[in-house]
Amino acid sequence: MDLKSLITIVIPCKNEGDQLIKTVSLIDDRIKIIVADVSTDNTIDLLRDKFTNRKIKIVKGGLPAIGRNKGAKLVKTPYVLFLDADVMMEDKNILSDCLKAAMEKKLDLVTVRFTVNDSLIYKFVYLVFDLIQRITSISTPFAVGGFMLFDMRKFNKLGGFDPEDKFAEDYHLSSKVDPKKFSILNSQVVTTSRRFKNKGLFYMLSMMIRCWINRNDDNFYRRDYGYWD
């Protein structure tokens, strides 16, 4: 599969440092990467020093919705993968598997399962999250922003991420996709448990439920609910 001609990866970033290096190091060298950055530290210097021969484009970012949209404007391939800076594709076949599923089944949006590399407790939490995600996606697709593989035609038709969204912009956009054109593959990416550790398990799960309840209310996503504090 000619990944270079099929997919571009867009990564929103702020002060990710060595974590971004780990994430990029696992990406196939042939694939163009666009980093939408708002770092105030030396993250981009580290990136450039480490990957002198990689196709990495740096653009000015913002909140994830804005950063991802800015990166998407530069995408020339038929598919885009929105990947978070702390989401690692340790499975070397994951992109090929996702693209194959998207093309053969004519899907608009594909995502995968998540796990963590630093906590047995949060491994279990992500298993529960995966179950909830699959159940709710039967009627309303839910793709985590950390890994959203979009057909660019559908992404552009939807107008991209709502630039006014300050919270759950990933759910807000994925919920607009036809459930028949969405899939959660059994492939798995690895992240850290920092989101749950920073905000607390109750906060994360309660906000997930609130997102589902307010899935048709655009205004709900325009407040950050303390997520970025």
N, C-alpha and C positions, 0 to 999 in steps of 0.2 A: 504493500500500500504506500502510495506517494504522500506521506504526511505533509511534506513541505508545501505542496500545492493545494492541500485540502483544508488545513487548519492553522489558525494563528492563536496564540495564547495571550490573554490580557490579564495582568496582575496589578490590582490596586495595592499601594504600599505606603506605610508610614513608619519609619524608624524600626524596620524589621531586621537590619543588620545580618548577622550570621544565619538567621533562620531563612531569609530570602536566598542566601547562597546555597543552603541545603536544598531548598525547593527547586531552584534553577538547575542545580547540578544533576537532578534526576530527569530533566527534560531532554528529549532527543535533540541533538545538535542541529538537525535539519530544520527545526521548527522556529519560525520567527516569534519572538517574545516582545510584547509591549508592556512596559512598566509605567503605570500612572502613579506618580510619586508626589508625596507632600512631606517627605522626611525633613527633620530639622537636625539630624545627626549625619554621620558619614556613610550611611547605607549605600548610596549610589556610588560613592568612591570605592567602597569595597566591591560592589558588583562589577564595576568597570575594570578594576585591577584583577579580579579573579577570572573574568570571561572576556579577554581581549579580542578573541576571534569569533565570538558568538553574535548572532543577529538579534541584538537587544536594542529596542528603541525606548528612550525615556521621554515621557510627556508629563506636563503638569497635571496633577490629579486633584483630589478634593475628597469629600465624603465618598464612600464606595459607589453610589449611584452615579455621581458626576465623573469619578475617575474611570469607571468601566465604560461609560458612554464616550469619553474622550478617546480612550484606547480603541473602541469599536469603530470610530470614524476612520481609523487608519487601516482597518482590516480589508484585505483584498481577496481573501480565500472564501470558499463557500460556507465554511464553518468557523466558529469562534469558541474557544474555551475560556470562560471566566474562572480563573483559579486564584485562590487566596495565597498570600505570601507564606503562610504556615501550613499549607496543604501539600503533602509530598506524595508523588506518584511512584511508589516503590515497585508497583507492578508494571513491568516494562511493556506489557501488552495492553494496558488499559486504554490508551488513546485509540489504538487500532480496533479494539473491541467496541468502544463507544461509537466510533465512526462507522464501523460495519453495521451496527444495530441501527444507527440513524439513517444510513443510506438504504439498507435492505427493507426496513420497515417504514421508511419515509416519515421519520419522527422529526418534530420541530425542536424538541428539547430532551436531553439525556443527562441524567446525573447518576451517582454511584453511592455506595455505602461509605460511612465514615467510621474510623476507629482512632484510638489514641495510642501513643507510644510511651506514656509516662505514668499511667495509673490504671490498676485493675478495676477500681471502683468505676471510673469513668468509661472504661471499656464496656461495662455493663450498661451504663447510662446511654451510651451511643446505640447499644442494641435495642434498648427501649425506644429511643428516639427513632431508630430505623423502622420499628414496628408502627409507631404512630404516624410517621411520614407516609408509609405505604397505605395505611388505612385511609387517611385523609385525602391522599392523592387519587383515590378511586373516583372522587367527584371533583376535587380541586387540586391540581398538580402543585407539588411543593418541592422545589429544588433549592438546595442550600447554595448560597452564593459562592461558597468555597470551591464548588465544582459544578459549573453549568455549561454544558456543551450545546450551543444553539446553532440551528440553521440560520444563517445570516438573513435570508429572505424573511423568515418569520420574525426575527429580532427587529429588523427594520420596519416591518409591517406593524408591529406592536408599538413602535416609537421608542424602543430602548427602555432603559430604566427611567422612572420618573425622577427628574433632577431635584424635585422638591422633597423627595423621600429622605428622611433622616434615620429611619429604622425599618428593618425587614424589607428593604427594597427588592431582595431576592424573591421572597415569598410573594410580594405584591405583583411582580412581573410574571413569575411562573404560574400564578393562579389564573392568568389570562389565557393560558395555552389549553387547547382541547385535550382532555384526559386521554383520548385515543392516540394523540400525537406525542405523548410523554411516556418516558420509561425510567425506572430506577433499576440499574443493572446490579448484579451481585458482585461485580468488581469492587475493589475497596481502596480508598486512599487513607493516608495516615496524617493526623494532625496532633496538636497538643491539647491538653485539657484547660488551657488558660482561660477560655471564655467562661466555662462553668466555674472555675476557681475564682475568677475576678468578680463575677456577678452573682454567683450562688445558684445552686440547682433549682431552688424554688422559683427564683426570678426567671430563669431561662425557660422552664417548663410552663410557668404561668403566662409568659409573653407568647409562647408558641400557641397556647390555647386562645389567647386574646386575638392573635393574628387570624386564626381560623374563624373565630366569631365575627371579626370585623373585615372579613376577606373582600366584601363588596363596598367597603367604605374607604375611598381614596384618602380622605382627610386623616384617617387613623395613622397612616404611615408618615405623616409630615411633622410628627413630634418624635424626639429621640428617647423619651421615657428614662433618661439617665443612663442609657447604654454606653455613651461615650465618656461618661464622667471618670 
